[in-house]
């Protein structure tokens, strides 16, 4: 029996912050003159993002005197170190994850004590015993629940969690596997004015998603096939590292082109594996507007075939591993979508993950 994604619960911190407000914060934080401010404003207007969410309310403030996390001055000095950012993660991540879980289990009409496995996904924070232990205590899960953690794999990490959940369900038919992704990307804001930081600061937002996967169900999104591909030549173009002032991201402007070339290179193999020429609905990780356009062009598909990815990008930005789960939630709730769906995500490596689902 195939495993199914039965329900998905979503959560974001606070209220949405308009993209133009974040742009003004960045202009101040980077200490830009009027010319550079106009250039940065143009990048934000063309990002395809209307608003984002953050665990830090400071990004919605123009007056440094109102900052709650950053120092109350225009230079943001002394700039917060990694330890203070992890304190925010430890406080906020479990709360956000629990809200997503509650929404997921209510939709599926599954009691917390019936959850047999918990897979935690995050690349924006970690500690031991971990978010998953805080979740287990807060949600009242059984003390013999099996727990796993997938860390630091970036935007494609949720694909690995779904594959792990599928394999658990195939080996233990009565399992109720809960995949929980929580990403607080914005707590790692870097103020040095360089290309990597400009791109990252313009794209990322915060969110959480909980996904219930079962084999004893015929409803939802059936998990049919999956495949991984690695583009070694893109290894240096996308990467995370832990610095003194949070997690530092390498995010090259050449990533859309590299991904596009990779899709073309692997297209024959993807056609053999998934029959992509016959697929009408796609769920491509919205890593950015240019990434969506390049991947759609490589597949020869229209924006309408990947519309939910564009809407998620517009409303939430790129929430790293959680983003694709928001796209799948929209597809799950869309009564007009039926049949095969090809989901795709990518991250450090460069790694491309593909997942064939059926609704």
C-alpha positions as a printed Julia matrix, in Angstrom:
359×3 Matrix{Float64}:
   0.0    0.0     0.0
   1.29   3.48   -0.88
   2.03   6.0     1.83
  -0.06   9.18    1.76
   0.42  12.74    2.92
  -2.86  12.97    4.8
  -2.82  16.48    6.23
  -0.55  19.52    6.55
  -0.68  22.21    9.24
   1.05  25.57    8.77
   2.19  28.35   11.1
   4.07  31.65   10.88
   5.26  34.0    13.64
   3.53  37.31   14.24
   1.99  39.43   11.51
   3.15  39.67    7.89
   5.79  42.33    7.26
   5.5   44.16    3.93
   8.53  43.73    1.67
   8.98  47.5     1.37
   9.27  47.79    5.17
  12.02  45.17    5.22
  13.74  47.05    2.39
  13.78  50.26    4.44
  15.2   48.38    7.44
  17.96  46.95    5.25
  18.85  50.34    3.79
  19.33  51.67    7.3
  21.16  48.58    8.59
  23.59  48.55    5.66
  24.18  52.31    6.01
  23.35  52.94    2.33
  23.38  56.3     0.59
  20.46  57.39   -1.6
  21.92  55.83   -4.76
  22.53  52.4    -3.2
  19.17  52.58   -1.41
  17.4   52.97   -4.76
  19.26  49.96   -6.13
  18.34  47.84   -3.11
  14.72  48.98   -3.3
  14.62  47.85   -6.94
  15.85  44.36   -5.94
  13.08  44.07   -3.34
  10.36  45.28   -5.72
  11.4   42.73   -8.35
  11.72  39.82   -5.91
   8.21  38.46   -6.47
   7.66  38.75   -2.71
   4.92  40.97   -1.27
   5.39  40.14    2.42
   7.23  37.83    4.8
   7.06  36.7     8.42
   9.79  36.93   11.05
  10.27  35.88   14.65
  11.97  39.29   15.02
   9.61  42.27   14.94
  12.55  44.63   14.41
  12.37  44.24   10.62
   9.07  46.14   10.69
  10.58  49.11   12.55
  12.33  52.21   11.2
  13.09  53.68   14.62
  16.04  51.85   16.27
  14.65  52.9    19.63
  11.87  50.33   19.1
  14.17  47.38   18.39
  13.68  44.41   20.72
  16.5   42.16   19.45
  19.05  44.39   17.72
  20.83  47.19   19.62
  18.94  50.48   19.71
  21.12  52.33   17.22
  21.47  52.71   13.44
  24.71  50.71   13.28
  23.19  47.71   15.16
  26.37  47.51   17.2
  27.33  45.49   19.11
  25.95  43.1    16.48
  24.2   40.05   18.05
  26.31  36.88   18.14
  25.33  33.32   17.37
  24.46  32.49   20.98
  21.81  35.22   21.22
  20.29  34.09   17.91
  20.1   30.51   19.15
  18.33  31.73   22.26
  15.62  33.14   20.0
  15.44  29.85   18.11
  15.17  27.81   21.31
  12.35  30.03   22.58
  10.34  30.5    19.38
  10.84  27.34   17.3
   8.96  24.88   19.57
   6.01  27.27   19.93
   5.69  27.67   16.18
   6.13  23.94   15.54
   3.46  23.03   18.1
   0.95  25.35   16.45
   1.56  23.72   13.06
   1.25  20.24   14.63
  -2.05  21.07   16.32
  -3.49  22.3    13.03
  -2.24  19.21   11.21
  -3.63  16.67   13.69
  -7.01  18.43   13.95
  -7.41  18.24   10.17
  -6.62  14.52   10.21
  -8.67  13.81   13.35
  -5.65  12.05   14.9
  -4.92  12.22   18.62
  -1.37  13.15   19.69
  -0.84   9.82   21.44
  -1.41   8.02   18.13
   1.68   9.61   16.54
   4.3    6.85   16.33
   7.26   8.66   14.74
   8.48  12.26   14.78
  10.92  13.63   12.18
  12.2   17.14   12.93
  13.61  19.22   10.06
  15.53  22.48   10.48
  18.66  24.14    9.14
  18.32  27.42   11.06
  18.85  26.22   14.63
  19.78  23.26   16.75
  20.38  22.31   20.35
  20.23  19.17   22.47
  18.04  17.46   23.56
  16.36  19.44   20.75
  13.15  20.96   19.43
  11.69  17.49   18.99
  11.96  16.81   22.73
  10.23  20.09   23.54
   7.5   19.14   21.06
   7.04  15.68   22.6
   6.54  17.17   26.06
   4.25  20.0    24.96
   2.07  17.85   22.68
   1.74  14.89   25.04
   3.18  12.39   22.59
   3.89   8.87   23.83
   7.2    8.38   25.65
   8.04   5.51   23.28
   7.68   7.64   20.15
  10.62   7.29   17.74
  12.28  10.63   16.97
  14.67  11.69   14.23
  16.3   15.01   13.32
  17.4   16.23    9.89
  19.6   19.31   10.21
  21.52  21.67    7.95
  20.47  20.16    4.62
  18.84  23.38    3.43
  15.82  23.88    1.23
  15.51  20.24    0.11
  15.56  18.74    3.62
  11.79  18.17    3.75
  12.1   15.83    0.77
  14.46  13.6     2.77
  12.06  13.66    5.7
   9.15  12.62    3.46
  11.24   9.79    2.0
  12.17   8.59    5.49
   8.52   8.74    6.54
   7.52   6.75    3.46
  10.04   4.03    4.25
   8.87   3.84    7.87
   5.26   3.48    6.74
   6.19   0.78    4.24
   7.96  -1.23    6.95
   5.41  -0.57    9.71
   1.99  -0.33    8.1
   0.15   1.13   11.1
   2.57   4.0    11.66
   1.46   7.61   11.97
   4.59   9.55   11.01
   4.75  13.26   11.7
   7.24  15.36    9.75
   7.77  18.77   11.37
   9.76  21.51    9.7
  10.55  24.77   11.49
  12.8   27.46   10.06
  13.65  30.86   11.54
  15.79  32.09    8.67
  15.53  35.78    9.55
  17.3   35.47   12.9
  20.51  35.01   10.89
  20.42  38.43    9.23
  23.89  39.61    8.21
  24.49  43.34    7.82
  27.69  43.27    5.75
  26.78  44.71    2.36
  27.77  42.05   -0.18
  26.05  40.06   -2.9
  25.36  36.94   -0.83
  23.75  38.9     2.0
  21.73  41.16   -0.3
  20.18  38.11   -1.99
  19.53  36.22    1.26
  18.11  39.25    3.08
  15.7   39.89    0.2
  14.3   36.36    0.09
  14.05  34.54    3.4
  11.2   34.37    5.9
  10.15  32.25    8.89
   7.58  29.47    9.15
   6.7   25.97   10.3
   4.78  23.06    8.81
   3.66  19.69   10.14
   2.87  16.81    7.77
   1.09  13.58    8.75
   2.06  10.58    6.61
   0.29   7.21    6.81
   0.08   4.02    4.76
  -3.36   3.08    6.12
  -5.08   5.77    4.09
  -6.29   6.27    0.53
  -6.78  10.02    0.87
  -4.43  12.94    0.35
  -1.25  12.88   -1.72
   0.06   9.42   -2.55
   3.87   9.11   -2.49
   4.78   7.28   -5.7
   8.49   7.74   -6.51
  11.49   9.9    -5.7
  15.03  10.55   -6.84
  18.14  12.56   -5.87
  20.65  14.22   -8.2
  23.82  16.11   -7.26
  25.41  18.9    -9.31
  28.99  18.91   -8.02
  29.9   21.93  -10.14
  27.51  24.02   -8.02
  29.06  23.01   -4.68
  30.52  26.44   -3.97
  27.46  28.42   -5.09
  25.08  27.53   -2.23
  26.3   26.75    1.27
  25.71  27.35    5.0
  28.37  27.89    7.64
  28.18  28.76   11.33
  29.83  32.1    12.01
  30.33  34.3    15.05
  27.21  36.3    14.15
  24.74  33.56   13.22
  24.59  31.18   10.27
  26.2   32.63    7.18
  24.82  31.8     3.74
  26.59  31.6     0.42
  23.92  32.2    -2.21
  25.24  32.99   -5.66
  23.31  34.86   -8.34
  24.33  32.05  -10.71
  22.16  29.44   -8.93
  19.12  29.84  -11.25
  21.32  29.2   -14.3
  23.07  26.23  -12.66
  19.74  24.65  -11.73
  18.37  25.24  -15.2
  21.41  23.57  -16.76
  21.14  20.7   -14.29
  17.51  20.09  -15.18
  18.42  19.96  -18.86
  21.29  17.56  -18.12
  19.06  15.2   -16.12
  15.92  15.66  -18.2
  16.17  12.38  -20.09
  16.64  10.49  -16.85
  13.76  12.38  -15.24
  11.53  11.55  -18.2
  12.35   7.86  -17.88
  11.76   7.89  -14.12
   8.7   10.12  -13.83
   7.27  10.63  -17.33
   7.44  14.39  -16.84
   6.13  15.16  -20.33
   2.77  13.75  -19.2
   2.66  15.67  -15.9
   0.53  18.8   -15.81
   0.98  19.98  -12.21
   4.27  20.93  -10.57
   5.34  21.95   -7.06
   8.76  23.58   -7.46
  10.48  24.96   -4.37
  10.16  28.76   -4.7
  13.75  29.62   -3.86
  13.28  32.89   -5.73
  11.47  34.37   -8.69
  14.33  33.76  -11.11
  14.71  30.17   -9.95
  11.03  29.47  -10.68
  11.28  31.05  -14.11
  14.44  29.15  -15.05
  13.09  25.78  -13.9
   9.76  26.33  -15.64
  11.59  27.24  -18.84
  13.79  24.14  -18.57
  10.7   21.95  -18.22
   8.78  23.88  -20.86
   5.85  24.49  -18.52
   3.72  27.57  -17.89
   3.48  29.49  -14.64
  -0.11  28.3   -14.22
   1.18  24.71  -13.85
   3.27  25.82  -10.87
   0.98  28.57   -9.63
   0.94  27.64   -5.94
   4.73  27.98   -5.73
   4.49  31.56   -7.03
   1.73  32.38   -4.53
   3.68  30.96   -1.6
   6.75  32.99   -2.62
   4.62  36.14   -2.84
   2.99  35.67    0.58
   5.8   34.11    2.61
   9.13  34.39    0.81
  11.6   31.51    0.93
  11.3   29.69    4.27
  14.05  27.19    3.44
  12.95  23.55    3.96
   9.44  24.52    5.08
   8.53  26.3     1.84
   7.76  23.22   -0.27
   5.42  22.0     2.48
   3.44  25.24    2.16
   3.2   24.6    -1.59
   2.01  21.01   -1.03
  -0.54  22.24    1.53
  -2.0   24.61   -1.07
  -2.17  21.79   -3.62
  -3.78  19.47   -1.08
  -6.48  22.09   -0.41
  -7.06  22.92   -4.1
 -10.15  21.0    -5.33
  -9.21  21.71   -8.93
  -5.98  19.66   -8.83
  -6.02  15.93   -9.53
  -3.56  13.39  -10.88
   0.24  13.34  -10.79
   2.26  16.2    -9.27
   6.03  16.51   -9.58
   7.6   18.28   -6.61
  11.19  19.5    -6.77
  13.54  21.07   -4.25
  17.2   21.98   -4.17
  19.84  23.08   -1.72
  23.52  22.92   -0.78
  25.42  20.45   -2.87
  23.93  21.54   -5.27
  21.35  18.81   -4.64
  18.14  18.34   -6.61
  15.37  16.27   -5.02
  12.34  15.13   -7.0
   9.16  13.6    -5.61
   6.25  12.22   -7.63
   2.89  12.48   -5.88
  -0.65  11.66   -6.93
  -3.79  13.4    -5.72
